[in-house]
Amino acid sequence: MDFTNKNVVITGGTTGIGLATAKAFISAGANVWITGRNAANLEKATTEINNPKLFTVISDTSKIDDIAILEKAVAESGNKLDVLFLNAGIATFEPIANVTEANFDAQFNTNVKGHFFTLQKLLPHLADGAAVVFTSSTVATAANSGSSVYAATKGALNKIAQIAANELAERKIRVNIVSPGPILTPGLEGAVPEEAKGYLAGATALQRIGDPDEVAKTVLFLASDAASFITGTELVVDGGYLNYALK
Ligand SMILES: NC(=O)c1ccc[n+]([C@@H]2O[C@H](COP(=O)([O-])OP(=O)(O)OC[C@H]3O[C@@H](n4cnc5c(N)ncnc54)[C@H](OP(=O)(O)O)[C@@H]3O)[C@@H](O)[C@H]2O)c1
């Protein structure tokens, strides 16, 4: 897929799915801005990608002031954005009885409020005909014990994406959702215990955990002209996880 000189913003682009997607867009010729909260992670990603078409912005998506920093960086670049990949996310798994207000707020502020206001603030910088992709999750469809808050954030995000697809259609901006199942990333490794990985692999039809590159390829597809008649939809990348539970 060719994204030569297209301008792409990826929130949460320093590790896992975001980093894999940044690499894929760079390989396809795009200029890519990645964000993250942590300067060291951004530096590590810069070293790993090692390409002058990569730009970094320290921006915590859960904070409105930090979203303004990202907006300023995009405005100062003088470019209109062709692709916005709203991917930053955090997850904590625990029973409802144990959830604290701080934990609830942290997940909603990052996974929902952050994406909503990043989209809102970057709307004037999106080119007509641009593509927006939200990272949701199969948890929004499943009802796994321990996932109440995280799953609720992704359910909310899906609805925001569907409505954004309708509101932005007049500018020919397509908005879609990529919903990964279990993907081997630092985020997954931090959120689930080691022994759960075997269970997660066995819960997919393909009997394995996915690779971040497999999600990245899907994001590039959704952002490309190959998906020109696709908007407001969710593309599940889960090795058959959701279906397999029904067998
Ligand atoms: N891995 C899976 O199995 C899986 C499955 C379904 C959905 N997802 C979703 O996929 C997305 C990426 O997850 P991942 O598995 O690739 O996790 P990851 O390796 O932990 O990557 C998360 C990225 O988001 C950044 N980030 C986290 N909080 C942020 C914030 N407040 N502001 C800005 N950046 C922030 C992190 O950088 P810093 O820490 O440096 O800020 C990092 O770049 C998330 O939305 C997650 O919910 C993952």
The ligand as an SDF file (V2000), in Angstrom:
LIG
                    3D

 48 52  0  0  0  0  0  0  0  0999 V2000
   -2.7760   -5.9750   23.0280 N   0  0  0  0  0  0  0  0  0  0  0  0
   -4.0210   -6.4100   22.9930 C   0  0  0  0  0  0  0  0  0  0  0  0
   -4.2780   -7.6070   23.1970 O   0  0  0  0  0  0  0  0  0  0  0  0
   -5.1470   -5.4640   22.6860 C   0  0  0  0  0  0  0  0  0  0  0  0
   -6.3920   -6.0160   22.4040 C   0  0  0  0  0  0  0  0  0  0  0  0
   -7.4600   -5.1720   22.1150 C   0  0  0  0  0  0  0  0  0  0  0  0
   -7.2650   -3.8090   22.0870 C   0  0  0  0  0  0  0  0  0  0  0  0
   -6.0470   -3.2880   22.3720 N   0  0  0  0  0  0  0  0  0  0  0  0
   -5.9170   -1.8230   22.3200 C   0  0  0  0  0  0  0  0  0  0  0  0
   -4.8440   -1.5060   21.4730 O   0  0  0  0  0  0  0  0  0  0  0  0
   -4.3130   -0.2220   21.8230 C   0  0  0  0  0  0  0  0  0  0  0  0
   -2.8150   -0.3500   21.9510 C   0  0  0  0  0  0  0  0  0  0  0  0
   -2.5290   -1.2640   22.9690 O   0  0  0  0  0  0  0  0  0  0  0  0
   -1.2020   -2.1280   23.0120 P   0  0  0  0  0  0  0  0  0  0  0  0
   -1.6140   -3.4960   23.3690 O   0  0  0  0  0  0  0  0  0  0  0  0
   -0.3750   -1.8880   21.8210 O   0  0  0  0  0  0  0  0  0  0  0  0
   -0.5590   -1.5160   24.3390 O   0  0  0  0  0  0  0  0  0  0  0  0
    0.8420   -0.8440   24.6810 P   0  0  0  0  0  0  0  0  0  0  0  0
    1.9500   -1.6480   24.1400 O   0  0  0  0  0  0  0  0  0  0  0  0
    0.7770   -0.6020   26.1610 O   0  0  0  0  0  0  0  0  0  0  0  0
    0.7800    0.5300   23.9170 O   0  0  0  0  0  0  0  0  0  0  0  0
    0.0030    1.5950   24.3990 C   0  0  0  0  0  0  0  0  0  0  0  0
    0.5310    2.8790   23.7920 C   0  0  0  0  0  0  0  0  0  0  0  0
   -0.2970    3.9360   24.2710 O   0  0  0  0  0  0  0  0  0  0  0  0
    0.5190    4.9040   24.9150 C   0  0  0  0  0  0  0  0  0  0  0  0
   -0.3040    5.5030   25.9520 N   0  0  0  0  0  0  0  0  0  0  0  0
   -0.8960    4.9280   27.0210 C   0  0  0  0  0  0  0  0  0  0  0  0
   -1.5730    5.8450   27.7160 N   0  0  0  0  0  0  0  0  0  0  0  0
   -1.4100    7.0110   27.0680 C   0  0  0  0  0  0  0  0  0  0  0  0
   -1.8740    8.3210   27.2900 C   0  0  0  0  0  0  0  0  0  0  0  0
   -2.6270    8.6620   28.3460 N   0  0  0  0  0  0  0  0  0  0  0  0
   -1.5140    9.2860   26.4040 N   0  0  0  0  0  0  0  0  0  0  0  0
   -0.7440    8.9960   25.3420 C   0  0  0  0  0  0  0  0  0  0  0  0
   -0.2860    7.7790   25.0720 N   0  0  0  0  0  0  0  0  0  0  0  0
   -0.6220    6.8000   25.9380 C   0  0  0  0  0  0  0  0  0  0  0  0
    1.7410    4.1440   25.3990 C   0  0  0  0  0  0  0  0  0  0  0  0
    2.8840    4.9770   25.5390 O   0  0  0  0  0  0  0  0  0  0  0  0
    3.3510    5.5960   26.9600 P   0  0  0  0  0  0  0  0  0  0  0  0
    3.1850    4.5160   27.9830 O   0  0  0  0  0  0  0  0  0  0  0  0
    4.7620    5.9970   26.7340 O   0  0  0  0  0  0  0  0  0  0  0  0
    2.4520    6.7530   27.1750 O   0  0  0  0  0  0  0  0  0  0  0  0
    1.9430    3.2140   24.2110 C   0  0  0  0  0  0  0  0  0  0  0  0
    2.5640    3.8980   23.1440 O   0  0  0  0  0  0  0  0  0  0  0  0
   -5.0280    0.1710   23.1130 C   0  0  0  0  0  0  0  0  0  0  0  0
   -6.0800    1.0720   22.8130 O   0  0  0  0  0  0  0  0  0  0  0  0
   -5.5960   -1.1390   23.6340 C   0  0  0  0  0  0  0  0  0  0  0  0
   -6.7560   -0.9430   24.4150 O   0  0  0  0  0  0  0  0  0  0  0  0
   -4.9840   -4.0880   22.6700 C   0  0  0  0  0  0  0  0  0  0  0  0
  1  2  1  0
  2  3  2  0
  2  4  1  0
  4  5  1  0
  4 48  2  0
  5  6  2  0
  6  7  1  0
  7  8  2  0
  8  9  1  0
  8 48  1  0
  9 10  1  0
  9 46  1  0
 10 11  1  0
 11 12  1  0
 11 44  1  0
 12 13  1  0
 13 14  1  0
 14 15  2  0
 14 16  1  0
 14 17  1  0
 17 18  1  0
 18 19  2  0
 18 20  1  0
 18 21  1  0
 21 22  1  0
 22 23  1  0
 23 24  1  0
 23 42  1  0
 24 25  1  0
 25 26  1  0
 25 36  1  0
 26 27  1  0
 26 35  1  0
 27 28  2  0
 28 29  1  0
 29 30  1  0
 29 35  2  0
 30 31  1  0
 30 32  2  0
 32 33  1  0
 33 34  2  0
 34 35  1  0
 36 37  1  0
 36 42  1  0
 37 38  1  0
 38 39  2  0
 38 40  1  0
 38 41  1  0
 42 43  1  0
 44 45  1  0
 44 46  1  0
 46 47  1  0
M  CHG  2   8   1  16  -1
M  END
$$$$
